Amino acid sequence: MQPQQRRRVSVMATTSDPFDGIVRLVLDAARFGFGLDQVAMTTRSDGNRTIRMVLEVQPSADCADLTERLSRHPVITDLHIAEVSEDFDRPGVVPPGPAKERMLP
């Protein structure tokens, strides 16, 4: 029996505290058993930071459930998760219109 192929998802999070935000996201990803493919952080014009991660998740993982799991920290003020399309398999490339996405209010 072959192991199930993992899916890749893109996580875009906004935080006002770059250290707390990135540490919590990376630790949660490890705790939930996700693979970490990429991580990057940029500073926005308003002083907040945008954290972008590409995670490898179980095939049965749902983007809405992942959003709930990763957005539970108060320092994460906005979080979007979208599946990375197979057509966009180059590093750092995410499809323009994700099939599944859930935004926090």
N, CA, C and O of each residue as an XYZ file, in Angstrom:
420
protein
N       0.831     -1.175      0.000
C       0.000      0.000      0.000
C       0.883      1.248      0.000
O       1.766      1.394      0.846
N       0.639      2.138     -0.948
C       1.413      3.367     -1.040
C       0.854      4.426     -0.100
O      -0.358      4.497      0.106
N       1.744      5.261      0.479
C       1.240      6.353      1.317
C       0.472      7.348      0.460
O       0.764      7.530     -0.722
N      -0.525      7.995      1.083
C      -1.329      8.974      0.354
C      -0.491     10.194      0.001
O       0.347     10.644      0.783
N      -0.736     10.719     -1.196
C      -0.061     11.925     -1.651
C      -0.553     13.116     -0.835
O      -1.759     13.298     -0.663
N       0.374     13.925     -0.334
C      -0.017     15.105      0.430
C      -0.330     16.256     -0.523
O       0.212     16.324     -1.626
N      -1.211     17.161     -0.088
C      -1.582     18.355     -0.847
C      -0.785     19.538     -0.336
O      -0.317     19.538      0.803
N      -0.635     20.544     -1.181
C       0.050     21.771     -0.773
C      -0.973     22.888     -0.673
O      -1.825     23.046     -1.548
N      -0.882     23.667      0.411
C      -1.741     24.824      0.596
C      -0.881     26.040      0.901
O       0.197     25.935      1.487
N      -1.380     27.185      0.492
C      -0.716     28.453      0.755
C      -1.434     29.143      1.915
O      -2.658     29.271      1.912
N      -0.668     29.579      2.892
C      -1.202     30.285      4.059
C      -0.701     31.721      3.995
O       0.503     31.961      3.900
N      -1.626     32.674      4.048
C      -1.274     34.100      4.097
C      -1.869     34.651      5.383
O      -3.089     34.665      5.551
N      -1.014     35.105      6.288
C      -1.474     35.603      7.580
C      -0.939     37.006      7.812
O       0.161     37.347      7.376
N      -1.728     37.810      8.501
C      -1.310     39.154      8.894
C      -1.151     39.174     10.399
O      -1.979     38.631     11.131
N      -0.076     39.806     10.859
C       0.195     39.904     12.285
C       0.846     41.247     12.603
O       1.553     41.824     11.777
N       0.594     41.724     13.803
C       1.247     42.961     14.250
C       2.536     42.648     15.006
O       3.364     43.535     15.210
N       2.711     41.404     15.418
C       3.916     40.981     16.144
C       4.612     39.886     15.332
O       4.205     38.725     15.384
N       5.660     40.248     14.583
C       6.265     39.279     13.668
C       6.834     38.040     14.360
O       6.713     36.935     13.832
N       7.445     38.204     15.520
C       8.046     37.055     16.197
C       6.981     36.106     16.726
O       7.045     34.901     16.484
N       6.016     36.638     17.438
C       4.951     35.809     17.996
C       4.137     35.156     16.880
O       3.814     33.970     16.956
N       3.810     35.923     15.856
C       2.994     35.401     14.762
C       3.645     34.238     14.039
O       3.020     33.194     13.850
N       4.898     34.410     13.632
C       5.544     33.350     12.851
C       5.837     32.119     13.707
O       5.715     30.989     13.236
N       6.222     32.339     14.961
C       6.504     31.203     15.845
C       5.243     30.384     16.075
O       5.285     29.155     16.019
N       4.127     31.045     16.331
C       2.877     30.310     16.584
C       2.419     29.535     15.349
O       1.970     28.394     15.469
N       2.525     30.134     14.176
C       2.109     29.441     12.955
C       2.997     28.230     12.664
O       2.497     27.157     12.329
N       4.301     28.403     12.790
C       5.219     27.296     12.514
C       5.042     26.177     13.541
O       5.040     25.001     13.177
N       4.893     26.531     14.820
C       4.693     25.500     15.847
C       3.369     24.762     15.660
O       3.310     23.546     15.839
N       2.308     25.484     15.304
C       1.028     24.820     15.043
C       1.142     23.880     13.842
O       0.629     22.762     13.880
N       1.807     24.323     12.787
C       1.973     23.468     11.610
C       2.702     22.175     11.987
O       2.325     21.093     11.537
N       3.730     22.289     12.799
C       4.465     21.097     13.245
C       3.593     20.218     14.138
O       3.585     18.996     13.992
N       2.870     20.831     15.051
C       2.023     20.078     15.981
C       0.915     19.318     15.259
O       0.549     18.218     15.673
N       0.375     19.895     14.180
C      -0.688     19.243     13.420
C      -0.141     18.243     12.404
O      -0.915     17.589     11.705
N       1.186     18.114     12.314
C       1.790     17.125     11.422
C       1.913     17.571      9.976
O       2.046     16.735      9.083
N       1.871     18.868      9.732
C       2.002     19.378      8.371
C       3.477     19.471      7.999
O       4.332     19.648      8.866
N       3.769     19.353      6.714
C       5.116     19.592      6.230
C       5.269     21.064      5.891
O       4.323     21.693      5.416
N       6.445     21.618      6.130
C       6.704     23.026      5.820
C       7.559     23.091      4.568
O       8.705     22.640      4.563
N       6.997     23.656      3.505
C       7.700     23.737      2.234
C       8.378     25.096      2.067
O       9.522     25.171      1.619
N       7.662     26.181      2.433
C       8.207     27.533      2.293
C       7.678     28.413      3.416
O       6.585     28.185      3.935
N       8.458     29.417      3.785
C       7.989     30.434      4.718
C       8.701     31.749      4.390
O       9.907     31.774      4.142
N       7.930     32.840      4.395
C       8.489     34.167      4.123
C       7.655     35.203      4.863
O       6.470     34.998      5.125
N       8.295     36.318      5.194
C       7.589     37.400      5.874
C       7.955     38.721      5.212
O       9.119     38.963      4.891
N       6.945     39.581      5.008
C       7.178     40.904      4.444
C       6.495     41.945      5.316
O       5.506     41.657      5.989
N       7.032     43.158      5.296
C       6.456     44.262      6.043
C       5.504     45.032      5.148
O       5.834     45.373      4.012
N       4.321     45.301      5.672
C       3.308     46.060      4.934
C       3.468     47.546      5.216
O       4.177     47.932      6.146
N       2.822     48.367      4.427
C       2.925     49.823      4.596
C       2.341     50.295      5.923
O       2.730     51.351      6.422
N       1.404     49.525      6.511
C       0.813     49.920      7.794
C       1.625     49.439      8.998
O       1.208     49.628     10.141
N       2.782     48.817      8.747
C       3.638     48.354      9.832
C       3.391     46.916     10.240
O       4.238     46.313     10.898
N       2.259     46.353      9.868
C       2.003     44.939     10.144
C       2.863     44.076      9.236
O       3.472     44.578      8.291
N       2.913     42.790      9.517
C       3.682     41.849      8.699
C       2.739     40.859      8.035
O       1.717     40.477      8.605
N       3.093     40.451      6.830
C       2.396     39.376      6.143
C       3.311     38.169      6.150
O       4.460     38.236      5.713
N       2.784     37.065      6.653
C       3.524     35.803      6.688
C       2.928     34.900      5.617
O       1.715     34.691      5.579
N       3.771     34.374      4.759
C       3.324     33.434      3.729
C       4.026     32.109      3.966
O       5.252     32.044      4.060
N       3.227     31.052      4.061
C       3.769     29.705      4.234
C       3.130     28.790      3.207
O       1.957     28.950      2.869
N       3.892     27.840      2.715
C       3.338     26.759      1.900
C       3.508     25.495      2.722
O       4.622     25.111      3.080
N       2.379     24.853      3.014
C       2.377     23.659      3.847
C       1.965     22.442      3.041
O       1.192     22.550      2.089
N       2.478     21.299      3.420
C       2.034     20.022      2.867
C       1.108     19.408      3.899
O       1.503     19.182      5.043
N      -0.139     19.135      3.489
C      -1.157     18.654      4.415
C      -1.729     17.329      3.922
O      -1.494     16.919      2.785
N      -2.476     16.676      4.787
C      -3.113     15.418      4.442
C      -4.138     15.650      3.323
O      -4.722     16.730      3.241
N      -4.360     14.655      2.465
C      -5.324     14.802      1.370
C      -6.735     15.129      1.855
O      -7.490     15.799      1.150
N      -7.093     14.673      3.029
C      -8.447     14.905      3.550
C      -8.602     16.258      4.226
O      -9.713     16.620      4.614
N      -7.519     17.015      4.378
C      -7.582     18.305      5.073
C      -8.436     19.302      4.298
O      -8.333     19.410      3.076
N      -9.276     20.026      5.023
C     -10.171     21.018      4.453
C      -9.630     22.412      4.755
O      -9.202     22.677      5.878
N      -9.644     23.304      3.766
C      -9.106     24.660      3.955
C      -9.821     25.409      5.077
O      -9.182     26.157      5.817
N     -11.128     25.224      5.217
C     -11.870     25.897      6.290
C     -11.408     25.403      7.663
O     -11.252     26.199      8.589
N     -11.192     24.105      7.794
C     -10.716     23.536      9.056
C      -9.297     24.013      9.364
O      -8.984     24.338     10.510
N      -8.450     24.054      8.355
C      -7.077     24.536      8.542
C      -7.073     25.994      8.980
O      -6.277     26.390      9.832
N      -7.963     26.792      8.397
C      -8.063     28.204      8.760
C      -8.430     28.345     10.234
O      -7.844     29.152     10.955
N      -9.399     27.555     10.669
C      -9.806     27.591     12.077
C      -8.654     27.225     12.998
O      -8.432     27.881     14.015
N      -7.929     26.186     12.642
C      -6.828     25.709     13.478
C      -5.697     26.727     13.591
O      -5.146     26.926     14.674
N      -5.347     27.373     12.475
C      -4.196     28.274     12.464
C      -4.516     29.710     12.862
O      -3.600     30.493     13.115
N      -5.790     30.071     12.922
C      -6.138     31.468     13.208
C      -6.564     31.686     14.653
O      -7.119     32.737     14.973
N      -6.325     30.744     15.513
C      -6.835     30.833     16.883
C      -6.034     31.769     17.789
O      -6.450     32.030     18.918
N      -4.919     32.265     17.327
C      -4.082     33.141     18.141
C      -4.477     34.608     17.958
O      -4.672     35.054     16.828
N      -4.595     35.352     19.035
C      -4.998     36.765     18.928
C      -4.051     37.620     18.087
O      -4.476     38.620     17.509
N      -2.792     37.246     18.012
C      -1.818     38.040     17.254
C      -2.027     37.889     15.738
O      -1.531     38.714     14.970
N      -2.746     36.857     15.300
C      -3.070     36.672     13.884
C      -4.372     37.419     13.606
O      -5.442     36.996     14.042
N      -4.275     38.532     12.879
C      -5.451     39.383     12.658
C      -6.194     39.064     11.365
O      -7.349     39.460     11.212
N      -5.564     38.366     10.444
C      -6.203     38.009      9.176
C      -5.491     36.771      8.662
O      -4.269     36.671      8.765
N      -6.248     35.819      8.105
C      -5.629     34.595      7.627
C      -6.429     34.029      6.464
O      -7.654     33.922      6.536
N      -5.733     33.666      5.392
C      -6.341     33.053      4.210
C      -5.569     31.776      3.895
O      -4.340     31.753      3.971
N      -6.278     30.732      3.547
C      -5.645     29.490      3.121
C      -6.259     29.084      1.792
O      -7.480     29.064      1.641
N      -5.409     28.762      0.837
C      -5.866     28.328     -0.480
C      -5.017     27.164     -0.946
O      -3.818     27.104     -0.672
N      -5.645     26.248     -1.646
C      -4.920     25.109     -2.189
C      -4.014     25.570     -3.312
O      -4.412     26.392     -4.137
N      -2.795     25.045     -3.350
C      -1.853     25.362     -4.418
C      -2.174     24.435     -5.581
O      -2.206     23.215     -5.418
N      -2.409     25.007     -6.742
C      -2.771     24.245     -7.933
C      -1.576     23.454     -8.441
O      -0.433     23.904     -8.355
N      -1.854     22.279     -8.967
C      -0.796     21.453     -9.560
C      -0.179     22.124    -10.782
O       0.988     21.888    -11.093
N      -0.953     22.962    -11.479
C      -0.445     23.659    -12.655
C       0.602     24.698    -12.284
O       1.401     25.118    -13.120
N       0.588     25.102    -11.037
C       1.519     26.123    -10.555
C       2.486     25.461     -9.585
O       2.509     25.789     -8.398
N       3.275     24.538    -10.086
C       4.132     23.719     -9.229
C       5.496     24.350     -8.989
O       6.334     23.757     -8.309
N       5.734     25.531     -9.527
C       7.008     26.190     -9.277
C       6.994     26.813     -7.891
O       5.943     27.252     -7.426
N       8.153     26.859     -7.214
C       8.194     27.446     -5.863
C       7.694     28.887     -5.853
O       8.050     29.686     -6.719
N       6.882     29.200     -4.881
C       6.412     30.565     -4.692
C       5.258     30.978     -5.578
O       4.845     32.136     -5.540
N       4.719     30.058     -6.382
C       3.636     30.410     -7.292
C       2.341     29.818     -6.789
O       2.245     28.611     -6.563
N       1.353     30.661     -6.614
C       0.039     30.245     -6.145
C      -0.967     30.615     -7.217
O      -0.829     31.667     -7.841
N      -1.980     29.784     -7.453
C      -2.947     30.087     -8.502
C      -3.686     31.394     -8.233
O      -3.893     31.752     -7.073
N      -4.085     32.109     -9.274
C      -4.772     33.384     -9.082
C      -6.153     33.247     -8.461
O      -6.585     34.157     -7.755
N      -6.852     32.167     -8.689
C      -8.192     31.979     -8.134
C      -8.281     30.651     -7.425
O      -8.590     29.643     -8.060
N      -8.019     30.611     -6.105
C      -8.024     29.327     -5.398
C      -9.396     28.664     -5.413
O     -10.429     29.333     -5.386
N      -9.383     27.347     -5.456
C     -10.629     26.589     -5.476
C     -11.341     26.645     -4.136
O     -12.568     26.735     -4.087
N     -10.591     26.592     -3.063
C     -11.181     26.628     -1.723
C     -10.490     27.710     -0.915
O      -9.261     27.739     -0.840
N     -11.244     28.578     -0.325
C     -10.649     29.622      0.495
C     -11.667     30.064      1.527
O     -12.862     30.160      1.245
N     -11.184     30.328      2.710
C     -12.058     30.842      3.759
C     -11.357     32.001      4.417
O     -10.205     31.876      4.833
N     -12.032     33.126      4.519
C     -11.451     34.310      5.123
C     -12.089     34.529      6.489
O     -13.269     34.244      6.696
N     -11.296     35.031      7.400
C     -11.819     35.383      8.708
C     -12.531     36.724      8.626
O     -12.132     37.582      7.838
N     -13.564     36.920      9.414
C     -14.253     38.219      9.407
C     -13.368     39.314      9.965
O     -13.785     40.470     10.034
